[in-house]
Amino acid sequence: MDKDLGQKRAVQYLYPPVDPFDQRMLDVGAGHTIYVEQCGNPQGIPVIVLHGGPGGGCSPSMRRYFDPSVYRVVLFDQRGCGRSRPHASVIDNTTWDLVADIEQIRGALDIDRFIVFGGSWGATLALVYAISHPECVRHLVLRGVFLMTQAELDWFYGGGAGQFWPEPWARFADLIPEDERGDMIAAYHKRLFSGDLRIETQYARAWSSWENALASVQSNGQGGEAPGEYARAFARLENHYFTHAGFLDQDNWILNNIDRIRHIPGVIVQGRYDMICPPVRAWRLAKAWPNADLRMIRNSGHALSEPGISAELVHVMNQIAVT
């Protein structure tokens, strides 16, 4: 299949929007309730969609990668974001809490095994979940691989990506005094958790804009200004997770534990020009994981909405449906 598809052809690959047949708020304990929805075929192949961020939330567009006559699609807003409550809260909000939430969703919906579909941070969470519960995963479909390593954080928040995008990097960095720029995650943490809503929102928008500016290969470097409530949840949750190295007890935890999922089939769809999650991580993951099929998409960046990435993900899910 041609992986360099134009926008028009890529959109044709996406399925029309479908409405959920089930929406609920699930109490997962520690004061958190999370939004969960199902759409597609109630008797279909179960697939759970893990959104990015942390803090990005799910959206109706994420339903469009799956044939609704074939798949039973489960989406949810992770703790602290989207329609889950409390909003923007980092209390009792760790990777391991999210893994437990996925298990609670699986039990509540009486699902034996999922296909797990996730991009960016969603790919991280998918891998951590699969390593923790390999018996519950029938297939992994990953996009824009992020392995939650210090090297990746240094690339994006230490000036590496800024070498390619100096204008948006300057907007991001110039808000921080020079003597604090050696650790941008810590500098933003101080302001995102200042207790002053105005300051938190200002720096949340700057944090979100830096990432958004680099998401598409077609970007002009302008990240836009996200709504304050969304930006605050997104930035606080990302920063919280990155401050704690994803709550993994060692750097490179995923690759160090990859043998636990070596039997699980997977597809990795990676933009060749992904400036947020460099392709070398996807390549290293595929080298270490015997059952992985790495598909590098030329002329594509990081975003799920990149035309070639969208088309390939729909193609992947249609292939899995007939295997």
N, C-alpha and C positions, 0 to 999 in steps of 0.2 A: 504494500500500500504506500502511496506517495505521502510522505510525512511533511511536505512543505505545502500545505493546503492554504488557499486564500480564505479570507473571512467568510465569504458567501458560502463556499462549499462546506466549511467547518460547521456553520450554523445549521446547514441541512442535516448534519449528522446528529444534532441534538434532538432529543424527543420533545414533543410539545409539553408545556407545563401540565402537571396533574395535581389535583387537590389531595390532601391527606385523607385517609379513611379512619385515622385514629390520631388524636392529639391528647396529651396528658401531661400533668405535672407530677413528677415522681419524687417522693421524699427519699433522699439518700442518706439522711442523718446529718449530725453536726450542724443543724440549722439550715442545710442546703436543700432546695428543691430544684430539679432540673426539668427543662422542657424536652419532651420526647414526641416525635411524630412518626407515623408510618404511612407510606403511600405505595401505589402499584397494586400488585396481586397478593391478596392476603395468604394465598396458598403457594406463593412463588418462592424462588430461591432467596434466602435471607442475605441481605447485604447491609452492613452498618457503615455509615459515612462519618468520618472523623474530620472535623473542620480544623483549620489552621489557627495560628496565633502563637501561643495560647491567647484566647480572648476574642477570636474572630466571629464566633457564632455561625450557625447554619443559615442557609437562605433557600428560597424556593428554586433558584437556578440549579442548586446541587441535585435536585430530583431528576434533571433532564439528561443525565448520563446513562440512564437505565431504562430498558424496554419495560414499560409498566405492565405489560401482559406476562412478563417472565419473572420479574424481580419483586420481592417484598423489601422495600427500601426503608431503612430505619435511620432517621437523623435526630440529633439532639444537640442542644446548646450545653457546652461544658460548664462546669461550675463558674459562677461569677459573671457570665456574659450572656448576650442575647436575651431570651425570655426567662432564663434561670435566675433564681434569687437566693441570697442577696446579691445585688448587682455590684460588680467591681470589687467584690470581697476576695481577699487572699487568705482568709482564715480557714484552716482545714481545707486547703486547696493545693494539692500536690499531684505529681504524676501518679502516685500510688492510689490516691483518692479517685482519680479519673479511671484508672484500671478497675478499681472496685465498682465504680459506677457502671462501667460497661458490663461487668458481670451481673450487676443488679438488673440492668435493662434486659440482658439476655434471659435471666430467670423470669422477670416480670412478663416478658412476651412469649415465654415457653419456646425458646429457640435452642436447638441443640448445637449447631455450628453456624458461624457467620462466614461470608466473604467480608473481609475488612478492607475498606477503601479510604485512603487518607492522603492528604498532600501537605507538604511543608511540615509544620508541627504535627499535623494529623498523621503524617508518615512516621514521625518519631513515636507518637502514641500508639500507632498500629503495631509497630515493631516491638515496643515494650510490652504491649498487651499480648501479642502472639508469643513472645518469649516466656511470659508469665503463665499463659494459658494455651499452650499449643494444641491441646485436645479440642479447643473450641473454635479453631480457625480452619476453614477449608481452603482458603485462597487469600493472598494478599495482593492488593493493587495499590501501588504507591506512586506519588507524583511529587517532583521537586524535593528530593530526599534531603532531610536534615537529621543528622545523627547525634545532635546535642553534645558536641565536643567543644572544648575550649578553643581549638583552632578555628572552628566555624564562627564562634562568637567574636574572636579576635579579628577575623576577616571583616565581619559586618559592622562591628562597633569599635574597631581599633584602627580604622583608616584604610584597610585593604580595598574594600569596594569604593571608598572615597577617592582612590587614585583614578578610577574610571569615571566617577560622577562627582567631580570637585564642587560643582555649584550646589547641589542639594546637600552634600556633606558639610559645606561651609554653613548653610542655613541651620543644620542640625547641631554642629559643633560650636558655632559662635554664640549660642545661648548659654554656654557653659564657660566660666572663667578659665583662663589658660592653665592655671595651676591644678585644675581638676580634670583636665582633658586626658590624662593618662589612663583613666578608668571611666569611660562614658556611661557604662551601665550603672556604676555606683553614683555618679554625678546625677543622672536622671532619677535614680531611685530616691535620692534625697528630696527631690522636688515633686516627684509623683506621689510620694507619701508624706507630704509636708503638713497635711491637715487643713490646708487652705485650698478650697475648691477652685478658686480662680487660678492659682498657681498650678495646681494639679492638671487642670484642663488645658492651660497654655502649653505645658511641657508634654502633655499627652498628645496634643495635636501635632507638635513638632516631631515626637517619636513616631507617630503613625505616618506622618507625611514622608519622613525619610524612607521608610520601608515601601510605601506606596509608589514613590518616585522611581523605584528600581524594579517594580514587579513585571513590567512588560518590555519586551524588546523594542517596541515602538514608542516607548516613553520619551517625552521631551524634557524630563527631569523635574517636572512639576508634580508634586504629590497630592495637591489639592488640600482642602481643609475638611476633615471628617467632622460629623456632628459631635459636639462635646461629650455627650453621654457615651456614645460608642467609643470614641477615642480614649476616654478615660479608662474604660474597662479593658480595652485592647492593650493599651500601654502599660497599665498597672499589672495586668496578668502576665504579659510577656516579660516585663522587667523582673517581676517576682520569681518567675521560673528561671530566668537566665541568671539572676543573682545567686540562685541556689543550684546552678548547674543541672537543672532539670530534675533535681532530687535523686539523681543516680549516684551510687556510692563510689564510682570510679569513672575517670575519663575514658571514653571509648567503650562504655559499658555494652552498647548494642553489639558491636563487632566481637567483643570478648565473649558474648553469650550466644552468638549466631548459630552454634551447633544445635541449639534447642529447636530451631525452626528449619533446619536444613532439609527436612522431608516435605515441608509445606511449599506448594507451588506459588510463584509470585511473578508479577510483572512490574517493572519500574519504568515509568514514563518521565523522562528528564529533558528539560529544555537545554539545548547546547549552550545558550548564552544566558543561563540563569545567574544573575549577579547577586542574588540573595543566598542561594544554596548552591555553591559551585558544583559542577558536574563530577568532579573528582570523587566526591563522597558517594554518589550513586554508583560510580564505577567500582570503588572499593567494596561497597556493599555487595554488588553483583559478583565480584571476584571471590568473596568469602562465602557466598550463599549458592550452593550448587543448583538449586531449583529456580533461581531467579532468571528472568528474561529481561535484559536491559534494552530499552528502546530510546535512543537519543534522538530528539526532535530538533532538526536544524531550523535556524531562523526563529527560535522560540526562547522566551525568557522563563520567568518563574510562575506567572499567574495561571490559575486553572482556566481562565478565559482565553488564554492564548489560542489562536485558531488551530494550529497544528496539534497542540496538547489536547484540546477539547475533542478533536476528531479522533485522535488515537485512543483516548480513554473510552469513548463510545465503541470504537472498534474492538478494543480489548474486552469490554463487557459483553459484546455480542459474540465474540469468540468463546468466552467462558460459558455462555448460555448454552452452547451446542456441544460442549465437551462432556 
